[in-house]
Amino acid sequence: MVFLTLALLRVGKNKMTPYSMREWKRVMQRRLSWHFRNRKRNCYRLSLCPVKKSLRFSTTVRPIRRRNINHLFTNRIAAGCAQHGVQYSSFMRALYESNILLNKKMLAQLSIYEPRSFQSLCEFAKKRHSELVQKGLAVALEPLPSGIITRDMIKKSV
Amino acid sequence: MAAKTCARQVMNIWRRGQPSFLPFKELSCVRELSQCSVKRPNVGGASLHSLPGNRFSSEFLSVVSPSWACLRTKSTHEADVKISMDLGVCGMERLEDFTPLADKHLQTDVTGQINETLEQGDAGRLYAVVNIRGIQHKVTAGDVIVVKYDFPPNVGDRLRLEKVLAVGGKDFSLIGQPLLSRNVVRVDATVVEKTLSHNRAWFVFQKRRNFKKFFLYREMFTVLAINSIQVAKLSQDKGVQQLED
């Protein structure tokens, strides 16, 4: 082991652990708590619990962060779609059914940074929907009323 | 009976004012209500009924058709209700006059235009959506990407990223179903660096149970630099759905 100063050499190998060296513990704590507010920033005892809390949060919040970011992407795509006259769910359905595998992160980025590409995707979704309607699948797409049959509906099904 | 209570609940929301968010548990009653109504939802989008802000339109009541068994998460619901409904957007606009996507003339037109822009060099800076190990990146020439965990290529190796989902330029974009063919796009990259991430902490603690675990870990990173993106001319024979700009 290399001791860079005489003082450290004097202290010796046995004593150089965080458990026995007072200053070491404080230095390690301050590396995690230097950006806190109030006395937690400067006082060792007061920052013991907050540092534990911050470490716990940084660990447990990882799946939640993913969820929040996903939610954000959803909202961004929906906002972009609404500008072109399509709802989010219909848009995603159209992409899924036509085997376009751009994920939500990419769609959100396209809606912000590549507006014309995103517009062309929306137009594609609308055209696809219109094609299905023309092919006569409109009846299958619309929700059926329960028990109420009109003459109009009978004619269409035949 | 269920329809009556549902109707009352929906009317209450309207009376309260801006119904910016339908509570999630009332979704089932709204679906029942739409099934009871005889009026068809206005898919054409050309009538007084479908003007934006009309809270009495059937679009407000209609829900995604039951034939699509989708995961209606809260984020999906909020996205549809808050943003789309407030702007008066129905599920999908039906276009009255349009040429179908499989039309040969349209396809040849679009491919011709794209080939022209490529010939003249007017494509501009191209972007590509590339899939590396399940993670998609939007990439241009000169970009730097990080690939997490152990990646076999060494520093200095030249790679060709083959899973390209989409490519776009100034005036056109090509979107693959799901991938674009190798003959159309070429994305070149070089491995610049192989390092470890910063020290990340893993700390689990349960109070009053004498349970805690703490360790630091560093993940392996590989840094790729994208050299270039090249798009080849499209053949006009193949029947492929082309997206215009």
Contacts between the chains, C-beta under 8 A, distances in Angstrom:
chain1	res1	chain2	res2	distance
A	52	B	203	7.2
A	52	B	205	6.0
A	55	B	201	5.4
A	55	B	203	3.6
A	55	B	205	7.8
A	55	B	214	7.4
A	56	B	203	5.7
A	56	B	204	7.3
A	56	B	205	5.3
A	58	B	201	6.3
A	58	B	203	7.5
A	59	B	201	7.1
A	59	B	202	5.6
A	59	B	203	5.4
A	59	B	204	6.3
A	60	B	204	8.0
A	70	B	75	6.7
A	71	B	75	4.2
A	71	B	78	8.0
A	74	B	75	4.3
A	74	B	76	6.4
A	74	B	78	7.8
A	74	B	79	4.8
A	75	B	75	7.3
A	75	B	78	7.2
A	75	B	79	5.6
A	75	B	82	7.9
A	75	B	83	6.8
A	77	B	79	7.3
A	78	B	79	3.5
A	78	B	80	6.9
A	78	B	82	8.0
A	78	B	83	4.5
A	78	B	84	6.2
A	79	B	83	5.3
A	81	B	84	7.2
A	81	B	89	7.7
A	82	B	83	5.1
A	82	B	84	4.9
A	82	B	87	4.8
A	82	B	89	4.8
A	85	B	45	8.0
A	85	B	89	5.8
A	85	B	93	4.6
A	86	B	89	7.0
A	86	B	91	7.8
A	86	B	92	5.7
A	86	B	93	7.0
A	87	B	80	5.4
A	87	B	84	4.4
A	87	B	89	5.8
A	87	B	90	7.0
A	87	B	91	5.0
A	87	B	92	7.0
A	88	B	76	6.8
A	88	B	79	4.3
A	88	B	80	5.5
A	88	B	83	7.4
A	88	B	84	6.4
A	89	B	64	5.2
A	89	B	70	6.9
A	89	B	76	6.0
A	89	B	79	7.7
A	89	B	80	5.4
A	89	B	91	7.5
A	90	B	64	7.5
A	90	B	91	4.4
A	90	B	92	4.5
A	93	B	64	7.8
A	93	B	68	6.0
A	93	B	70	7.1
A	94	B	92	7.6
A	98	B	177	6.3
A	99	B	177	4.4
A	99	B	178	5.4
A	100	B	165	8.0
A	100	B	175	6.0
A	100	B	176	7.7
A	100	B	177	5.9
A	100	B	178	6.5
A	101	B	165	6.2
A	101	B	178	4.0
A	102	B	129	6.3
A	102	B	136	7.1
A	102	B	165	5.8
A	102	B	166	6.4
A	102	B	175	7.5
A	103	B	136	5.4
A	105	B	136	6.5
A	106	B	129	5.4
A	106	B	136	4.9
A	106	B	138	6.1
A	106	B	165	7.5
A	106	B	166	7.8
A	109	B	138	5.2
A	110	B	129	8.0
A	110	B	138	7.4
A	113	B	138	7.5
A	114	B	127	6.7
A	114	B	168	5.9
A	114	B	173	7.3
A	116	B	173	7.3
A	116	B	245	5.5
A	117	B	166	7.4
A	117	B	168	4.9
A	117	B	173	4.1
A	117	B	175	7.8
A	117	B	245	7.9
A	120	B	173	5.9
A	120	B	243	4.6
A	120	B	244	6.1
A	120	B	245	6.0
A	121	B	175	7.1
A	121	B	243	7.3
A	123	B	243	7.8
A	123	B	244	7.7
A	124	B	101	7.5
A	124	B	175	8.0
A	124	B	241	7.9
A	124	B	243	5.6
A	125	B	92	6.7
A	126	B	92	6.0
A	126	B	93	5.4
A	126	B	94	7.6
A	126	B	95	5.6
A	127	B	95	6.4
A	127	B	98	5.9
A	127	B	100	7.4
A	127	B	101	5.7
A	128	B	101	7.1
A	129	B	92	4.4
A	129	B	93	7.9
A	129	B	94	6.6
A	130	B	94	5.2
A	130	B	95	4.7
A	130	B	98	6.2
A	131	B	100	5.7
A	131	B	101	6.8
A	133	B	43	7.0
A	133	B	94	5.8
A	134	B	100	7.9
A	138	B	43	7.2
A	140	B	67	6.7
A	141	B	65	5.5
A	141	B	67	7.3
A	142	B	40	6.3
A	142	B	41	6.8
A	142	B	43	7.8
A	142	B	65	6.9
A	143	B	31	8.0
A	143	B	34	5.7
A	143	B	35	6.0
A	143	B	62	6.6
A	143	B	63	7.6
A	143	B	65	5.6
A	143	B	66	6.4
A	144	B	35	7.0
A	145	B	35	5.8
A	145	B	36	6.6
A	145	B	37	6.6
A	145	B	38	5.7
A	146	B	35	5.0
A	146	B	36	6.7
A	148	B	38	5.6
A	150	B	38	7.0
